[in-house]
Structure formats: C-alpha cells, structure tokens
C-alpha cells in the first residue's frame, strides 16, 4: 500500500547504479576485473537465499556487489570471449524489452515484436543473397541452438516420417563438418539422437579451412558403407583460427550428392554487412540454412542469434504441434504471424528489438563501419606481431577479427594471427595460463587461451569491441610482455 514513491525511488537508484557502472566500464583507468577466487567471493558477501524478505536497501547493496565483482565486458581492454562491448542503443532496447516482458509465440501477445522479427529476418535473407529475401527463419537462444535447428530441418527434409516415428524409422544418418568446427554440431547430433559418432570431421588445410576434396571422399566412403549423408555444416569464421571454409566448392559437393548445406556463420556471418569483406562468404547464397549471431561482431547485447532458412514453410511443418490453446485457427488476424509453432520453444524471449533498434540507429552503413574497424584493428595487431622479435606465426594470413598468440619463455612473445593468430612450441604450454592468471589478478586486461591439435596453449584474442583503439592493442602486447618477463 502507498508504495509508489518508494518504488520509483528504488528504480531511480538502480538506474543510478547502472549508469555509474557504464561510465566506469569505459574508463581505461579502471580494472577490467576485480578478481577473487570462488571460495573468497562466497565468503565476502551473503549470497544465500533466505526465507524472510530483504529490504529495498539490502537489494540495492546486492546490486552494487554484483556489479563490483562482475567482469567489465564493455571495457576497451577486455578481449576475452565475446568482447563485443556495450552498445548504448542496444542496452536501451534491452531495458525496453524487459519492461514489455512478453512472449514471442503469437502476434496476439507480441504484435510489434513479431512484425520486427519478420522484417529483420527478411532483410538478413536479402543480405545473404536469397531472391527477394524469401525463406524463413527464427531467433534462437544462441548459435548452438540455431545450428541444431538446421540439423533438425535437414533430417526432416530428407525423412519427414522421423517427426512421428523417430530415429528407428530412418537409416543410419551421417553429418559432416570440419575438424575445426564448433562443438555445437556434435552436441546437436547427440541431442537429436543422431549420435556424435555419426558426425564425420573433415580435414582442414594449414589455415584451418575445410578441404572440399576430403569432404567428397568421406561422403562417398559413407555411402559405400550404407550410411545416408544428410547434412554438411561449413563454417564462416571458425572458433579458433577464424577461418572461412570455401563455400562455393562445398556447395558443389553438396549439390552433387543431394546433401543439405548449412553455413555456421555465428561468428563470421556479420561480415556480410561489409562490402569490403563479404567476399569471404562467397557462396553463402547457395546454402540451405545459415546461422548468424548479431550478438557477436555486430555488438548486439546478448543474446541475439538467427537461423535463416531458404525454404519457406519447412520450419512450420517440421516443428508445429497445433496447440489449440495458443494457435487457434479461427483468430481474427493473419495466422502466419503466430510464429511460435515453428519454434522448439514455447516461451521465447524477445531478442529482436535490440538488433532492430540498433539497425535503425546505425543504419547498414554504421554496422559496416563498425565491422571494418574491427578488421582494421585485427590487421594492426597482425602487422605488429608478425615481425616482432620473439613472435612466430602459426600461419601467415588475415581472415577475421580474431587472433591467437603465445609469449615465449625468454621474455619475448610468440603469436599466431589470422585475426586468430597462434604461435607456439611445446615448452610454452604453461606460459599462457600463467600470464592469463596474472592478467586477471592485476585486472588490467583479459584475453583467452587454448591449445589446438598439436599446438600448445596460445592466446586467442577476439577483436569485436567498437570501443577498442590502436592504443589498446599496443597496451595488450606490452602487458603480456610485462606480465611474462620473469618466465
């Protein structure tokens, strides 16, 4: 009772906390992270849930504590996974989306958002190159789910009876993807009952691109064993090397053997927005489906992943269950806008408004400039590292705003760059983890590391934060050398 004033005061104080955090996140003098080990952080605050309600003042304290120990992913010197910064229009759109608090399953409860999804997906299909933007699509909870949707549709397209009768009604299916592809392809196969052993990994060349001749060889081999090839997932921007598979050659193989071609462009799909760099996805218009994550290189706040499908109506036929309590057939409007039955989810978050509002604010040319800048920063890092004493390239190429590199234990550094750059020898396995740990303890910067095949740990740097500058790249290199000077 009589809580209006208290409520408004509380919300204003929350906004003040958020605004202060935003300003701090863009300040290079602040730490990227105030790191504490899990047991320490558990003891520093009372995180336990209680039976009695807390006061609003206690809630504000919890808000401040949460942000105090959060990673400042908007910081210009944060280069860890999904270093996409924080777009102000996207943030405002996220606030509005949460305020509206609705579900995407019907036009009835989300009229504007459903229409915005329709126009945005059509625009994205046009950019892919499908005539008049025809086809279908949906926003999903991430690239892994989008990829699984594609595999689900490919199976249904070839064997529609599987929807009702299950895997026992179809022959042994096999899917193909590069050995450098994202783990979600195997995860999707496991979830759909196809099995990870039915995912055949195709060899890559020295730059991490799928070898089409090996793809064809493995398809022929599978058919000779009595298996049925049904799905090929090419990658546009691999997770580690940032490589773009040769889509035209892969599409020729898929057409020859009548196999569904999917392009996992979760990372690199956004290059389609750039006239200077979209050639890296030549042939994407031949695909049956494409995954594209605007929450990566386009810096749309998490989450925002789209699956685009060439064939209209396929998603509906594959997934619809005709739930009469949601999708009544005698509604007074065009039922094609009740999109929920083509989704696997019932409750579906509104992910579209962030992308749509940012697109309105920037225009296509604004996204293009942003992406071109990330590639320019990547090339700058490439040029600084390739001839720097103590650095060694795993391969000499510039592909995507994504780099991997490791410091030598002799006070210099080794690197690989592709906007994924990697360089390493067997003695370096512990160097990257130690430097990364020091980065986090000092809080000065963050960049991820990993091994790959026979290559030991190297740094994997992702450049997709529009706030980053050439000076931030210089700082990263100098900080790695400073933190590793005694190794």
Secondary structure, DSSP 8 states (H G I E B T S, - for coil): ---HHHHHHHHHHHHHHHHHHHHHHT-TTS-S-----HHHHHHHS-----SS---HHHHHHHHHHHHHTS--TTSTTEESTT-----HHHHHHHHHHHHH---SS-TTT-HHHHHHHHHHHHHHHHHHT-GGG-SEEEEESSHHHHHHHHHHHHHHHH-TTHHHH-GGGS--EEEEEETTS-THHHHHHHHTTS-GGGEEEE-B-TTS-B-HHHHHHHHHHHHHTT-EEEEEEEEBS-TTT--B--HHHHHHHHHHHT-EEEEEETTGGGGGG-TTTGGGGTTGGG-SEEEE-TTSTT---S--EEEEESSTTHHHHHH----TTT--TT-SS-GGG-GGGGSS-SS----HHHHHHHHHHHHHHHHHHHHHHHHHHHHHHHHHHHTSTT---SSB---SSEEEEE--TTSS-EEEETTTB----GGGTTHHHHHHHHHHHHTS-EEEEEEETTEEEEEEEE---TT--HHHHHHHHHHHHHHTTT-
